[in-house]
Amino acid sequence: MSKRIDIDLLDSGGDSVYVSERKVYPRDVSGRFDRLRKLAVFWLLGMYYLFPWLNWDGRQAVLFDLPARKFHVFGLTFWPQDFSLLALLLMILAFTLFFTTALAGRLWCGYACPQTVWTECFLWMERWTEGDRAKRMKLDAGPWNREKILRKGGKHLLWLLFALWTGFTFVGFFTPIASLGARLLPFDWNGWELFWVLFYSLATWGNAGILREQVCKYMCPYARFQSAMFDRDTLIIAYDPMRGEPRGPRKKGLASVLERARGLLDVRTAYDYVFRASKHPSAAASRLQAAGTVMLDGTDAAPLPKFQTEELGDCIDCTMCVQVCPVGIDIRNGLQYECIACGACIDACDDVMDKMGMPHGLIRYTTQHALDGNSGRVLRPRIFVYGFLLTALVGAWTWGVFNRSPLIADVLRDRNALYQQQGDRTANGYTLKLVNKTDADRSYRVRIESADAASLVLKDAPLDVRVPAGEVVSQAVEVGAPATLRGRHALVFVIEADDGSAKARVDSTFFGPM
């Protein structure tokens, strides 16, 4: 027990929890999925940075006004009493995620996740200041000199400005952004505004610039529970080992196995080659050190023999699919939870196949059933269940939003006295609270109805209460009855807008001497 353990044993282990995370240098790639990803980035960031500056009916189009407890989303205003609609909206977002994941895999991660979107922008700035993949690796490996300081400094300056703009916009969703910008010079922000601008800026800088793929691999829970929504008919990005194995370099001119007599390998042999190649990677693959957090493990496997050119599959072992991967995994090892389904490896492989004169699809969107040569089903029970629940929730939320009452009414009894004796009459005091949820001033007429035909009279009836747009008004009211009326009696306050656009009924109680 007293034996000392050499620290080198820990540092040399590739799976040690104390080993520093290897930096990933994604190679630039172009293709149809890259274009889709860029379109998603411009669309999503466009909404994020533009929406706070839009005006709608004289106010900011999207404003979460926490002090006033009102959320403005274009023409809709949500109040604390609309919390059920917020709960429904969160359920809709959750089931949308379940539905798309079960149907088409991790589309959210690859195209719409904020971590992916902002990381893509930070990578663009990094490529612009430091160069392509090879230049960035050379720059990091080289000594600190004037060029390295200028390039690194320029990159971080761009990152800082973009992060501050992001933090400023974030706070602009909760504080009117025009006012926030006007108070920048001279600097007149309050403490909380400054804190959240700096906090969100630092979070953006750290997550998108420094941590990057580590957020997806170690911090995001979605990668951990995605397997509960996947099945063998879910669309995934996969390498076709039956066509690609055995991998290896060759001269241009060898036709695809789809056009040669060799044809496709059987499933068992193909996956055996994949396993053995992962255990004994080629020199090119070894240099990249591609590895997922979960690796192919098990009994030691013999290395692959040297194959004749005619025996090779379509994979030329160029490792381009690894070089363009933003999380640094080798998709040829199979589905891994680190994969965010961005499609960069598909674009890279298709480009290589074009140069080799082979058809696309060695790496492609497919299902595990289709990959193994079995028939698959896109429409399956879980898709119908998710689709039905999602449709029902969207319908309920839409109905709830457009059928909300523009009036909220509440009646509170006077807590100081159960009743007041006023000569030959008995009186009860109430506080009437009216909330006008519209964007225009409204007048409301208040009357009462006695449920048991008791002789109850509303003082100063008919009572008219004017409530400004979007405001809450408290009005003291009094209900009286003859002193001979005893006991407890039910009554209903009826509040109706002067133009008939809204009506509310609030149950209450009148007490007389017992």
C-alpha positions in Angstrom: 0.0 0.0 0.0 3.0 2.3 0.5 4.3 1.9 -3.1 4.6 5.2 -4.9 2.9 5.4 -8.3 4.9 7.1 -11.0 3.0 10.1 -12.3 4.1 9.2 -15.8 1.8 6.2 -15.7 -1.2 8.6 -15.4 0.0 11.0 -18.0 0.7 8.4 -20.6 -2.7 6.8 -20.5 -5.0 8.0 -23.2 -8.1 7.3 -21.1 -6.9 9.0 -18.0 -9.2 11.6 -16.5 -6.2 13.8 -15.8 -5.1 14.0 -19.4 -5.6 17.5 -21.0 -8.2 17.7 -23.7 -6.6 17.6 -27.1 -7.5 20.7 -29.1 -9.5 20.1 -32.3 -8.7 21.9 -35.4 -11.6 21.5 -37.8 -10.8 21.8 -41.5 -12.9 24.1 -43.6 -15.3 22.2 -45.9 -17.9 23.1 -48.5 -20.9 21.2 -49.6 -24.7 21.0 -49.4 -24.7 20.4 -45.6 -22.2 23.2 -45.0 -24.5 25.5 -47.0 -27.5 24.4 -44.9 -25.5 25.0 -41.7 -24.5 28.5 -42.8 -28.1 29.3 -43.7 -29.2 28.2 -40.3 -26.5 30.3 -38.6 -27.5 33.5 -40.5 -31.2 32.8 -40.0 -31.0 32.1 -36.2 -28.4 34.8 -35.4 -30.4 37.2 -37.6 -33.4 36.7 -35.4 -31.4 37.0 -32.2 -29.7 40.3 -33.1 -32.6 41.8 -35.1 -35.7 41.1 -33.1 -34.9 43.4 -30.1 -34.6 46.4 -32.5 -38.0 45.9 -34.2 -41.0 48.0 -33.1 -44.5 46.7 -32.8 -47.4 49.0 -32.0 -45.1 51.6 -30.5 -43.0 49.3 -28.3 -40.2 46.8 -28.7 -41.4 43.8 -30.6 -39.8 41.2 -28.3 -39.4 42.4 -24.7 -39.5 40.3 -21.5 -40.4 43.1 -19.1 -39.7 41.4 -15.7 -40.4 44.5 -13.4 -43.8 44.9 -15.1 -44.3 41.1 -15.2 -45.2 41.2 -18.9 -43.7 39.4 -21.8 -44.3 41.1 -25.2 -43.8 38.9 -28.3 -44.8 41.0 -31.3 -48.6 41.4 -31.0 -49.0 39.2 -28.0 -48.6 40.1 -24.4 -48.3 37.4 -21.7 -49.1 38.0 -18.1 -48.2 35.9 -15.0 -51.7 34.5 -15.2 -50.7 32.9 -18.6 -48.2 30.6 -16.9 -50.1 27.6 -18.1 -49.4 28.7 -21.7 -45.7 28.9 -20.9 -45.8 25.4 -19.5 -47.6 24.2 -22.7 -44.9 25.9 -24.8 -42.1 24.2 -22.9 -43.9 20.9 -23.5 -44.2 21.7 -27.2 -40.5 22.4 -27.4 -39.7 19.1 -25.6 -41.9 17.0 -27.8 -40.6 18.8 -30.9 -37.1 17.7 -29.9 -38.3 14.1 -29.2 -40.1 14.0 -32.6 -37.3 15.3 -34.7 -34.7 13.2 -32.9 -36.6 10.0 -33.3 -37.2 10.8 -36.9 -34.0 12.4 -38.1 -31.4 12.2 -35.3 -29.6 15.2 -33.8 -30.8 17.9 -36.2 -31.0 20.3 -33.2 -27.4 19.7 -32.3 -26.0 20.1 -35.8 -28.0 23.1 -37.0 -29.9 25.0 -34.3 -28.2 24.5 -30.9 -26.8 27.9 -29.7 -23.5 26.2 -28.9 -23.2 25.0 -32.5 -24.3 28.3 -34.0 -21.9 30.6 -32.0 -19.0 28.1 -32.2 -19.4 28.2 -36.0 -19.1 32.0 -35.9 -16.1 31.9 -33.7 -14.4 29.4 -36.0 -15.0 31.7 -39.0 -13.2 34.5 -37.1 -10.4 32.1 -36.1 -9.9 31.0 -39.7 -9.9 34.6 -40.9 -7.2 35.7 -38.4 -5.1 32.6 -38.1 -5.6 30.8 -41.4 -6.7 27.3 -42.4 -6.2 24.1 -40.3 -2.5 23.5 -41.1 -1.6 27.2 -40.4 -3.5 27.2 -37.1 -1.7 24.0 -36.0 1.7 25.4 -37.0 0.9 28.7 -35.2 0.0 27.0 -32.0 3.1 24.7 -32.1 5.5 27.6 -32.9 7.1 30.0 -30.4 5.6 33.3 -29.4 6.7 35.9 -31.8 5.3 39.1 -33.3 3.1 37.3 -35.9 1.7 34.9 -33.3 0.9 37.7 -30.9 -0.8 39.8 -33.6 -2.8 36.9 -35.0 -3.9 35.6 -31.5 -4.5 39.1 -30.3 -6.6 39.9 -33.4 -8.6 36.7 -33.0 -9.4 37.4 -29.3 -10.2 41.0 -30.0 -12.8 39.9 -32.6 -14.1 37.3 -30.2 -14.4 39.9 -27.4 -16.3 42.4 -29.6 -18.7 39.7 -30.8 -19.2 38.4 -27.3 -19.9 41.9 -25.9 -22.4 42.4 -28.8 -24.0 39.1 -27.9 -24.2 40.0 -24.2 -25.6 43.5 -25.0 -28.3 42.0 -27.2 -29.2 39.4 -24.5 -29.8 42.1 -21.9 -31.8 44.0 -24.6 -34.4 41.4 -24.5 -35.1 42.3 -20.9 -34.4 46.0 -20.9 -35.5 48.2 -23.8 -32.5 47.9 -26.1 -32.8 51.5 -27.5 -32.6 52.9 -24.0 -29.8 50.5 -23.1 -27.8 51.7 -26.1 -28.6 55.4 -25.5 -27.2 55.0 -21.9 -24.0 53.5 -23.1 -22.4 56.9 -23.7 -22.3 58.5 -21.2 -22.1 55.2 -19.3 -25.3 55.0 -17.2 -26.1 51.3 -16.8 -27.2 50.0 -13.5 -25.3 47.2 -11.7 -27.5 44.4 -12.9 -27.4 45.5 -16.5 -23.6 45.6 -16.5 -23.4 42.3 -14.7 -25.5 40.4 -17.2 -23.9 42.0 -20.2 -20.4 40.9 -18.9 -21.6 37.5 -17.7 -23.3 36.5 -20.9 -20.3 37.9 -22.9 -17.9 35.8 -20.8 -20.1 32.7 -21.2 -20.2 33.2 -25.0 -16.5 33.8 -25.2 -15.7 30.7 -23.0 -18.2 28.3 -24.5 -17.9 29.1 -28.2 -14.3 30.2 -28.2 -12.5 28.1 -25.6 -14.5 25.0 -24.7 -16.3 24.4 -28.0 -16.8 20.6 -28.5 -16.1 20.0 -24.8 -19.5 21.5 -24.0 -21.2 19.0 -26.3 -19.1 16.1 -24.9 -19.1 16.7 -21.2 -21.6 19.4 -20.2 -24.7 18.9 -22.4 -27.1 16.2 -21.1 -28.7 15.8 -24.5 -26.0 13.5 -25.8 -26.4 11.3 -22.8 -30.2 10.6 -23.1 -30.4 10.7 -26.9 -30.1 6.9 -27.0 -33.6 6.7 -25.4 -35.0 8.3 -28.5 -32.9 6.5 -31.1 -33.8 3.2 -32.7 -32.5 1.4 -35.7 -34.9 3.3 -38.0 -33.7 6.7 -36.8 -31.8 8.7 -39.4 -28.1 8.9 -38.5 -24.9 9.9 -40.2 -23.0 6.7 -40.8 -20.1 5.3 -42.7 -20.9 2.3 -44.9 -18.3 -0.4 -44.0 -19.7 -2.9 -46.4 -18.7 -0.6 -49.2 -15.7 1.2 -47.7 -13.8 -1.7 -46.1 -11.0 -2.6 -46.2 -9.8 1.0 -46.4 -6.5 2.0 -47.9 -4.8 4.4 -50.3 -4.7 3.8 -54.1 -4.2 5.6 -57.3 -7.1 7.3 -59.0 -8.8 5.1 -61.6 -10.0 2.2 -59.5 -13.7 1.9 -59.8 -16.1 1.8 -56.9 -17.0 -1.6 -55.4 -20.5 -0.8 -56.7 -19.1 -1.1 -60.2 -16.5 -3.9 -59.6 -16.9 -7.6 -59.3 -15.9 -7.5 -55.6 -19.2 -5.9 -54.6 -20.2 -5.2 -51.0 -18.8 -7.1 -48.0 -21.0 -9.1 -45.7 -21.9 -7.3 -42.5 -19.9 -9.4 -40.2 -16.7 -9.1 -42.2 -17.1 -5.4 -42.7 -17.5 -4.6 -39.0 -14.6 -6.9 -38.1 -12.4 -4.8 -40.4 -13.7 -1.6 -38.8 -12.9 -3.0 -35.3 -9.4 -4.1 -36.3 -8.7 -0.9 -38.1 -9.6 1.1 -34.9 -7.2 -1.1 -32.9 -4.4 -0.7 -35.4 -4.9 2.6 -37.2 -3.0 3.6 -40.2 -0.2 6.2 -40.0 -2.5 8.9 -41.2 -5.2 8.1 -38.7 -2.6 7.8 -35.9 -1.4 11.3 -36.5 -4.9 12.7 -36.1 -5.5 10.9 -32.8 -9.2 10.7 -33.5 -11.0 9.3 -30.5 -14.4 9.5 -29.0 -15.0 9.4 -25.3 -16.5 5.9 -25.9 -14.0 3.8 -27.9 -14.3 0.4 -29.5 -12.9 -1.8 -26.8 -12.7 -5.5 -26.0 -10.3 -8.3 -26.9 -7.1 -7.4 -28.7 -7.5 -7.9 -32.4 -5.0 -8.8 -35.0 -4.0 -6.1 -37.5 -5.4 -6.2 -40.9 -3.4 -7.9 -43.7 -2.1 -6.0 -46.7 -4.8 -6.2 -49.3 -4.4 -6.2 -53.1 -5.7 -3.0 -54.8 -8.6 -4.9 -56.3 -9.7 -6.0 -52.8 -9.9 -2.6 -51.3 -13.1 -0.9 -50.6 -14.0 2.7 -51.5 -12.5 4.4 -48.4 -9.0 5.6 -49.4 -8.2 6.4 -45.7 -7.6 10.1 -46.5 -9.0 11.0 -43.0 -10.7 14.0 -44.4 -13.9 13.0 -42.5 -11.9 13.2 -39.3 -10.2 16.5 -40.2 -13.5 18.4 -40.8 -15.2 17.0 -37.7 -15.9 19.8 -35.1 -15.7 17.3 -32.2 -12.7 15.3 -33.5 -14.2 11.8 -33.8 -13.7 9.2 -36.5 -17.2 8.5 -38.0 -15.9 5.3 -39.4 -15.9 3.7 -35.9 -19.7 3.9 -36.0 -22.3 6.0 -34.2 -20.8 7.8 -31.2 -22.6 10.1 -28.8 -20.2 12.9 -29.5 -21.4 13.2 -33.1 -23.6 16.3 -33.5 -24.9 15.3 -37.0 -23.6 18.5 -38.6 -22.9 16.6 -41.9 -19.4 18.0 -42.4 -18.0 14.5 -42.8 -20.5 13.8 -45.6 -19.5 16.9 -47.5 -15.8 16.0 -47.1 -16.3 12.4 -48.2 -18.5 13.4 -51.2 -15.8 15.8 -52.3 -13.2 13.0 -52.2 -15.5 10.6 -54.0 -15.9 13.2 -56.8 -12.1 13.4 -57.1 -11.8 9.6 -57.2 -14.6 9.2 -59.7 -16.8 7.3 -57.3 -20.5 7.8 -56.4 -21.5 9.7 -53.3 -22.8 8.0 -50.2 -19.9 6.3 -48.5 -20.8 8.5 -45.5 -24.4 9.5 -45.6 -27.6 10.0 -43.8 -29.2 6.6 -43.4 -30.7 4.3 -40.8 -28.9 1.3 -39.1 -31.4 -1.0 -40.7 -30.8 0.3 -44.2 -27.0 0.3 -43.6 -27.2 -3.4 -42.6 -29.2 -4.2 -45.8 -32.5 -4.6 -44.0 -35.8 -2.9 -44.7 -36.7 0.0 -42.5 -39.8 2.0 -41.5 -39.8 5.7 -41.2 -43.4 5.8 -39.9 -43.4 3.7 -36.8 -45.4 3.8 -33.5 -43.2 6.3 -31.6 -43.4 8.7 -34.5 -47.2 8.5 -34.5 -47.3 9.0 -30.7 -44.9 12.0 -30.7 -46.7 13.5 -33.7 -50.1 13.1 -32.1 -49.0 14.6 -28.8 -47.2 17.4 -30.5 -50.2 18.2 -32.7 -52.5 18.2 -29.7 -50.2 20.4 -27.6 -49.8 22.9 -30.5 -53.6 23.0 -31.0 -54.2 23.5 -27.3 -51.6 26.3 -27.0 -52.9 28.1 -30.1 -56.5 27.9 -28.9 -55.4 29.1 -25.4 -53.4 32.1 -26.8 -56.2 33.4 -29.1 -59.0 32.7 -26.7 -57.6 34.3 -23.6 -59.8 36.8 -21.9 -58.5 40.3 -22.2 -59.8 40.9 -18.7 -58.6 39.5 -15.4 -60.9 40.2 -12.3 -60.4 39.3 -8.7 -62.4 40.1 -5.6 -60.8 40.2 -2.1 -62.9 40.5 1.0 -62.0 43.1 3.7 -59.9 41.4 6.2 -60.5 43.9 9.0 -64.1 43.1 9.7 -66.4 40.3 8.8 -69.3 42.9 8.4 -70.1 46.5 9.5 -73.4 47.5 11.2 -74.6 50.8 9.8 -77.8 51.7 11.5 -80.5 49.6 9.9 -78.1 48.2 7.3 -75.3 45.7 7.2 -72.3 46.3 4.9 -69.4 44.2 3.6 -66.2 45.7 2.2 -64.4 44.3 -0.8 -61.4 45.2 -3.0 -61.9 44.7 -6.7 -58.8 44.1 -8.8 -59.1 44.5 -12.5 -56.3 43.8 -15.1 -56.7 45.3 -18.6 -54.6 43.0 -20.8 -55.3 45.0 -24.0 -53.3 47.8 -25.6 -56.1 50.3 -25.2 -57.8 52.0 -22.2 -61.0 50.3 -21.1 -64.0 51.1 -18.9 -65.7 48.3 -17.1 -69.2 48.3 -15.5 -69.5 46.4 -12.2 -72.8 44.9 -10.9 -73.7 42.0 -8.5 -76.0 39.1 -8.6 -77.3 37.3 -5.5 -77.3 33.6 -5.8 -80.1 33.1 -3.2 -82.2 36.1 -4.0 -81.0 38.0 -0.9 -81.5 41.8 -0.8 -78.0 42.7 -1.6 -77.2 46.1 -3.1 -73.9 47.4 -4.6 -73.1 50.9 -3.3 -72.9 53.6 -6.1 -74.3 51.2 -8.6 -74.0 51.2 -11.5 -70.2 51.4 -10.8 -67.9 52.2 -13.7 -64.1 51.6 -13.4 -61.6 52.9 -15.9 -58.4 50.8 -16.4 -55.5 52.1 -18.5 -54.0 49.8 -21.2 -51.9 47.1 -19.7 -52.5 48.2 -16.1 -53.9 46.9 -12.9 -56.4 48.9 -10.9 -57.7 48.2 -7.4 -61.1 49.6 -6.5 -62.8 49.5 -3.1 -66.5 48.5 -3.3 -69.1 48.0 -0.7 -72.2 45.8 -0.7 -75.0 46.4 1.7 -78.2 44.6 2.9 -81.0 45.2 5.5 -79.9 44.5 9.1 -82.5 41.7 9.2 -80.4 39.7 6.7 -78.4 37.2 8.7 -75.9 34.5 8.0 -73.8 33.8 5.0 -75.0 34.5 1.4 -73.4 33.8 -1.9 -73.1 36.6 -4.5 -71.4 37.1 -7.9 -69.6 40.1 -9.1 -70.2 40.7 -12.8 -67.7 42.8 -14.6 -68.2 43.7 -18.3 -66.4 46.0 -20.7 -68.3 49.0 -22.0 -67.9 47.7 -25.5 -68.9 44.2 -24.6 -65.4 42.8 -25.6 -64.8 41.1 -22.2 -66.8 39.8 -19.3 -65.9 38.2 -16.1 -67.8 36.6 -13.2 -66.2 36.3 -9.7 -67.9 34.4 -6.9 -67.7 35.8 -3.4 -69.6 35.8 -0.1 -71.7 38.3 2.0 -71.8 37.9 5.7 -74.5 39.3 8.0 -75.0 38.9 11.8 -75.1 35.3 12.8 
